[in-house]
Amino acid sequence: MTSIVDGVQVRTAGDGSPVLLLHGIGGSSASFDAQLAGLAPKHRVLAWDAPGYGGSADPEKPLGMAGYAALVGRLLTSLDAAPAHLVGVSWGGVIATRVALEYPEVVRSLVLADSTRGSGIDSERAAVMRARPSELNRVGVAEFARRRAPRLLAPGADPAVAQRVEDIMAGIRLPGYTSAAESMAETDHGPRLSRISVPTLVLVGEHDQVTGVAEARRLAASIPGARLEILPGGHAANQESPRRFSTEVLGFLSEVDAAVAR
């Protein structure tokens, strides 16, 4: 089933406590096909296409990280899905972090997978992020995906998974990607992580070349009570190791829901 809220398309499956899946900068809701199936037996799972991605309308201007967080809050309220477990991969995890900081009332827990404090942690990383839309515009989306998709995968990744990751990335559009890149470049959540008050699980692929295990460790150490689990795979660990990913997430969500029930 799909819904549209503020021009944003949301795919929905299952029933139970709500879970919102937030994809990475090179993805879409299709990146979560395995999680829509794997989590649905116990949860109401929602997977968005961020503005300018998949079936969602293009943004008229960059939204900024604050704009994405506000949009998530409105979406969850409109769909009667608050408070929700937020599961964010990479850029999606940065959005989820901002939602937990600014709108804690709509968040039941956080799962930050292969994520980061943001690309604004230093000027060099911010500049690299801001340059990516120009590369996308220059070489075209198919070539951009061909160049970048392999970096998301562990060495020796299943060729079928690698092709799927590239195919999904080949569907990105310049307005959505430009807005996403700018939101990453402006953001450094590091000084605010200690204010997060919801249960948090940090996941990372052991071969993640994009954000990396060290950054995941920093997130887990900075968020009160957060737990870190290292998974097989690379930056796209949820697609490379979907069964293990879903097992870890389901176990964590079960613990949180049980605590809420008590």
Legacy VTK file of the C-alpha trace (Angstrom):
# vtk DataFile Version 3.0
C-alpha trace
ASCII
DATASET POLYDATA
POINTS 262 float
0.000 0.000 0.000
1.177 3.547 -0.692
0.198 6.924 0.755
1.074 10.494 -0.219
1.711 13.130 2.478
2.937 16.604 1.501
3.988 15.199 -1.864
5.958 12.398 -0.222
5.216 8.799 -1.168
5.231 6.249 1.643
5.059 2.485 1.157
3.398 0.573 3.998
3.264 -3.081 5.051
2.298 -5.052 8.141
0.723 -4.191 11.465
1.998 -3.458 14.955
4.126 -0.692 16.446
5.122 1.699 13.632
8.582 1.735 12.047
9.658 4.429 9.578
12.513 3.536 7.203
14.610 6.466 5.932
16.908 5.687 3.005
20.352 6.983 2.103
21.311 9.755 -0.299
21.768 7.341 -3.203
18.720 5.215 -2.468
14.941 5.224 -2.267
12.268 3.171 -0.530
13.321 0.341 -2.859
16.512 0.073 -0.800
14.306 -1.328 1.977
12.448 -4.016 0.049
13.913 -6.724 2.300
13.053 -4.805 5.473
9.478 -4.140 4.369
9.081 -7.907 4.192
11.308 -8.805 7.148
9.815 -6.410 9.710
6.161 -6.494 8.606
5.196 -9.665 10.520
5.578 -7.732 13.794
5.372 -4.055 12.838
3.558 -1.499 10.752
6.450 -0.642 8.440
6.562 2.604 6.486
9.294 3.364 3.930
9.439 6.846 2.470
10.772 8.184 -0.774
12.387 11.414 0.394
11.433 14.555 -1.534
12.881 14.285 -5.032
13.306 10.503 -4.808
11.227 7.595 -6.100
7.551 8.444 -6.260
7.833 11.711 -4.305
7.608 15.201 -5.769
10.808 17.171 -6.371
11.562 19.889 -3.818
11.315 23.439 -5.144
14.405 24.409 -3.112
16.805 22.695 -0.691
14.967 21.714 2.479
17.858 21.713 4.932
18.164 19.118 7.666
15.605 21.004 9.753
13.131 20.847 6.875
13.506 17.089 6.484
13.034 16.566 10.222
9.903 18.718 10.272
8.539 16.805 7.288
9.077 13.477 9.052
7.232 14.813 12.082
4.257 15.900 9.956
4.252 12.631 8.053
4.146 10.496 11.197
1.363 12.617 12.665
-0.658 12.568 9.443
-0.405 8.794 9.176
-1.201 8.259 12.874
2.180 6.577 13.260
3.689 8.519 16.145
5.635 7.696 18.176
7.535 5.516 15.706
10.757 3.582 15.649
13.005 5.398 13.158
15.416 3.257 11.132
17.744 5.432 9.090
20.510 4.306 6.752
23.378 6.767 6.120
21.751 10.142 5.277
18.473 8.690 6.575
20.146 8.132 9.931
21.217 11.773 10.050
17.618 12.817 9.399
16.425 10.406 12.105
18.941 11.897 14.537
17.604 15.406 13.895
14.016 14.218 14.377
14.972 12.704 17.748
16.631 15.972 18.751
13.889 18.327 17.568
10.712 16.229 17.811
11.322 13.564 20.477
7.577 13.176 21.001
7.219 11.397 17.627
10.158 9.001 18.207
10.001 5.709 20.086
13.542 4.579 19.264
16.397 5.086 16.807
18.304 2.635 14.629
21.220 4.413 12.953
22.702 2.174 10.266
25.977 3.023 8.502
25.338 6.613 9.493
27.274 9.649 10.626
27.151 12.926 12.537
26.792 14.709 9.187
29.241 15.914 6.541
29.595 19.292 8.246
32.026 17.868 10.809
34.824 19.503 8.805
35.090 21.856 5.838
36.719 19.311 3.521
33.941 16.752 3.899
31.325 19.450 3.474
32.983 20.639 0.252
33.146 17.103 -1.130
29.455 16.599 -0.402
28.502 19.906 -2.010
30.452 18.950 -5.146
28.572 15.730 -5.757
25.475 17.223 -7.431
27.738 18.921 -9.982
29.308 15.550 -10.773
25.861 13.997 -11.126
24.794 16.770 -13.487
28.022 16.516 -15.507
28.273 12.759 -16.058
24.600 11.769 -15.917
22.844 9.501 -13.477
23.772 6.151 -15.058
27.504 6.914 -15.049
27.277 8.467 -11.590
25.693 5.267 -10.263
28.254 3.092 -12.069
31.091 5.001 -10.394
29.680 5.325 -6.900
27.633 2.183 -6.252
30.650 -0.155 -5.834
31.858 1.940 -2.889
28.705 1.009 -0.990
29.519 -2.690 -1.066
31.916 -5.033 0.668
34.641 -6.764 -1.353
33.221 -9.814 -3.100
29.619 -8.688 -2.741
26.941 -10.754 -4.460
26.799 -9.481 -8.077
22.999 -9.477 -7.976
23.006 -7.253 -4.882
25.633 -5.001 -6.462
23.495 -4.609 -9.571
20.418 -3.841 -7.470
22.294 -1.139 -5.532
23.483 0.415 -8.805
20.010 0.232 -10.366
18.442 2.000 -7.378
21.101 4.711 -7.442
20.514 5.162 -11.178
17.005 6.331 -10.277
18.086 9.400 -8.286
17.149 12.859 -9.591
19.163 16.069 -9.401
16.671 18.184 -7.351
16.347 15.556 -4.626
20.052 14.738 -4.566
21.063 18.410 -4.461
18.779 19.082 -1.519
20.013 15.981 0.305
23.686 16.810 -0.271
23.295 20.345 1.033
21.508 19.081 4.150
24.425 16.742 4.848
27.041 19.427 4.198
25.435 21.816 6.684
25.106 19.270 9.491
27.279 18.280 12.424
25.220 16.614 15.136
28.271 15.733 17.215
27.841 18.391 19.922
24.165 17.474 20.376
24.258 13.672 20.473
24.355 13.558 24.278
20.850 15.102 24.273
19.226 12.119 22.553
16.859 10.542 25.055
15.382 7.564 23.181
16.770 4.011 23.016
19.301 3.793 20.194
20.907 0.965 18.234
23.871 1.720 15.964
24.553 -0.741 13.150
27.442 -0.722 10.688
28.822 -3.024 8.012
32.290 -4.261 8.883
33.589 -3.188 5.444
31.816 0.186 5.282
34.124 2.481 3.245
31.778 5.487 3.263
31.024 6.323 6.893
32.975 3.513 8.532
33.147 1.561 11.752
35.054 4.293 13.597
32.243 6.797 12.965
29.660 4.250 14.127
31.636 3.730 17.314
31.695 7.484 17.861
27.911 7.696 17.449
27.315 4.845 19.879
29.723 6.300 22.449
28.152 9.765 22.229
24.464 8.776 22.519
23.445 7.846 26.075
22.818 4.108 26.407
23.334 3.375 22.701
24.402 -0.109 21.597
26.675 -0.923 18.655
26.473 -4.019 16.455
28.826 -4.728 13.541
27.294 -6.611 10.618
28.669 -8.414 7.576
28.762 -6.219 4.489
29.665 -2.698 3.529
27.854 0.638 3.618
24.731 -0.980 2.173
24.677 -3.638 4.897
20.869 -3.685 5.027
20.865 -4.894 1.407
23.940 -7.133 1.610
22.961 -8.839 4.884
19.181 -8.336 5.030
18.418 -11.297 7.270
21.004 -10.341 9.885
19.971 -6.691 9.648
16.300 -7.501 10.223
17.143 -9.889 13.071
19.115 -7.197 14.898
16.425 -4.591 14.334
13.565 -6.877 15.351
15.317 -7.858 18.561
15.980 -4.255 19.487
12.456 -3.077 18.678
11.023 -5.939 20.715
13.060 -4.837 23.730
11.895 -1.235 23.348
8.246 -2.173 22.899
8.364 -4.466 25.910
9.810 -1.666 28.025
7.098 0.725 26.811
4.411 -1.836 27.675
5.745 -2.115 31.225
LINES 1 263
262 0 1 2 3 4 5 6 7 8 9 10 11 12 13 14 15 16 17 18 19 20 21 22 23 24 25 26 27 28 29 30 31 32 33 34 35 36 37 38 39 40 41 42 43 44 45 46 47 48 49 50 51 52 53 54 55 56 57 58 59 60 61 62 63 64 65 66 67 68 69 70 71 72 73 74 75 76 77 78 79 80 81 82 83 84 85 86 87 88 89 90 91 92 93 94 95 96 97 98 99 100 101 102 103 104 105 106 107 108 109 110 111 112 113 114 115 116 117 118 119 120 121 122 123 124 125 126 127 128 129 130 131 132 133 134 135 136 137 138 139 140 141 142 143 144 145 146 147 148 149 150 151 152 153 154 155 156 157 158 159 160 161 162 163 164 165 166 167 168 169 170 171 172 173 174 175 176 177 178 179 180 181 182 183 184 185 186 187 188 189 190 191 192 193 194 195 196 197 198 199 200 201 202 203 204 205 206 207 208 209 210 211 212 213 214 215 216 217 218 219 220 221 222 223 224 225 226 227 228 229 230 231 232 233 234 235 236 237 238 239 240 241 242 243 244 245 246 247 248 249 250 251 252 253 254 255 256 257 258 259 260 261
